[in-house]
Amino acid sequence: MPLTVKEFGVGEAEFEKHLNQIAAGAFEDPCTPSNPREVSVEDMKKIYIAAYNGDKINF
């Protein structure tokens, strides 16, 4: 089972092409306000980039 978005087979160019749209959609999701921490679109982008690369989130 793939552990990252990259390992799942999503190419970097395709990922970067859609990153802003994906992050904005996640930010606008009705469930986002119920998160224990407030997040911005930039935070969402960092989360998706970490998921793509398999990086730990440290913010």
Secondary structure by P-SEA (a helix, b strand, c coil): cccccccccccaaaaaacaaaaaaaaaaccccccccccccaaaaaaaaaaaaacccccc
